[in-house]
Amino acid sequence: MLLTGQSNRYHNWSLSSAILQRLLEQPGIFVVDKVTSPPMGADMSGFRPDFGKYDVVVLDYEGDEWSDPTKQAFVKYVKNGGGLVSFHATDNAFPRWPEFNEMIGIGGWGLQLDGSLGARTEAAGPKVRWRDGRMVLDDSPGLAMHPPKHDFAIDVRALDHPIMRGLPARWPRCPRVSARATPAGGRSRPPSLRTRTRG
């Protein structure tokens, strides 16, 4: 399932979901059903995807809160071993839903109730930074936001992990990253490509 349908004004869910669907279907090994939420600001009470029909849910979603039954069904799906891929700005979704933030590992800045960015402050937990070869938790006040745009290198810290096989140890020129990420529940998790084994 590719679940999409809403994004903030800086993103275009209809474009990103079309690209994701094409990329997933291109190798011929995935069947992708696109599930589109009601538009932003609409009634979400009837939005109840059948997560259990799918091995993996790819979220390209950043918008209105889901109903409690939908949230509960999604938590149950993941707890029972359902796969989850959180794409790009999905980390901004649901800043007030603790289970979701545990599922994705580290949250972005989140949408406020009025739809603007900046729902996560230092109250959600420290910002995670990498300094002098180690992870540092930063409890300073302020929002977790993009820094000014700049080029930087990405160093892979777990080259032996199966998802990293065949990739370079260093990606020398990567424009912009969410370098001021805030971990869910204040737990220490660096911003990274993460995998979790279930069951």
N, C-alpha and C positions, 0 to 999 in steps of 0.2 A: 504494500500500500504506500502510495505517495500522498501524504496528507498536506494540503495547502489551502490557500484561499484568502489569507490576510497578511499584510505586512505594514510596517511603518512607512512614512513618506519617503524615506531614503532608499527603499528597496522596491522591487517590482515582482511580486510573487507570480504573476502570470508568465513572465519571461523566465524567471529562474526555475519554476516548476516544469516548464516545457523543455528547457535545457536538461534538467535532471532526468526527466522521463526519457528523453532521447538517449542520453548517456547510459542509463540503466538498461534500456532495451537493445541498444546497438550490438552488444556481444551475442545476443540471442540466447542468453541463459536465464534471464529474468522475465517474468510476466509482471507488468506494472499496472495496477489499477489506481487511477488518480481519484482521490476523494477530496472534494472542494467544500470548505465550510461556507456557511452563510456569509454575506459581506459584512465588513466591519460596521458595528453599530446595530446589526439586526438581532433578532431573537435567536439565541443559541440553545434554547431549551430542547429543541427537537433534533439537534445535531448529535447523533449517536452512532458513530462508525462501528462496524463489527470487526474490532481488532483481531479477534480470535480466528478469523478466516485467513490470516496472513502470518508468514514466518517472520517478516520484518516490516516495521513501519518507518518510513523515511519522512521526517518532519521538515517541511519548508514552510513554517508557520510562525507568525509573530503578530498576534492580534488579541481579540477579545477572549476573556476567560471562558472555558468550557463549563458546562453544567456539572454539578457534583456527581450525578450518575455517570457521565462521560469520563470524568477524572477518575472515579473509582474503577471503572472498567479498564481504563488505560493502566492504572497502577497494578491491577490484577493481571493483566496481559504481560507486563514486564516481569512481575514477580514469578509468573509461571514459565518464564524462559523466552518470552517474545523478544525479538530483536528490535533495537532502536538505533536509528541514525539521526542525529540532530545536525541539520545542515545550517551553516552560517548563522544568520540572525535569529534562528530558533532559540539560541541561548538567551535572547531578550524576552522570550515569552514567559508568562506565568511567574513573575518575581515573587508573588505571595503564595505559591504552591510548593510547600517544602518537599514533597515526594518527587515532583518533577525536577526540582533543582538537584536532588540526590541522584536521579537517573542520569542527568546530563553531566554531573560532576562539577561543573564550574559555570556560573551564570554570567551573562553580559550585564548591561546596565538596566535592562528592563523597561517596559512601558508603564508609565503612570496611568492612573485611571482616566485622565483626560487625553491619553494617546501620545503624550510627549515622552521623550526619553528621560531616564534618570531616576527610576524607581529604586534602584539599589544604591545604598550609601554604605559607609563603613559599618552601619548597624547590621548589615547582612553578613558581615565577616570581613576579614582583612583582604586587601589586594594582594595578589601573588606576583612576585617579581623574581627574576633570576639574576643574581649578582655574585661576582667573584666565584663562579663555578658551583653555586648552590642556590637553593630556593630560599627566598626571604619573604616573610609575611609582613605586610605594611599596614599598620592600623591607623595611618594618618587620615584625617577627615577628608571628605570629598567623594565625588562620584567616580565610578569606574567608567571611563570613556576612552575613545581613541586619542592617542597622543597626536601631535602634529605629524603629518605625513613625512616619512623618511624611509630610506632603504636600509636594510639590515640583513644579517645572515641568520639562518635557522640551523642550529646544530641538533642532530638526532642523538638522543641519549640512550636509546634502546635498539641498536642496530640488529640485535639478534631476535627481536620480536617478529613473529610471522608477518604481521601487517607492514613491517618496514623492510622486508627482504627485497633486495634489488634496488633500493633507493639510495641516493648518495648520503654520505655521512654529514655533509654540509650543503645547504642550499644557499649559494652566495648572495643572491640579490632578490629579496622578496619585498615588494612595496606594501606598506601598512599592515599592521596587525593590532588586535585588541590587546595591547600590552599592559593594560591596567584591569585585568580580570579579577572578579571577586568570587571566591569559592562558595559553594552552597553550604549553608549552615556554619560557615567559618572554618570548615575543614581544610586541611592543607593539601591542595591539589594544584599542581602547576598547569598553566594553560598549555594544552598539548593535544595531540591525537591520542585518544584513550580508547581502550577496549576493556570489556569486562566479560568474564566467563561466568555463565549461569548454569545451574544444575549440575 
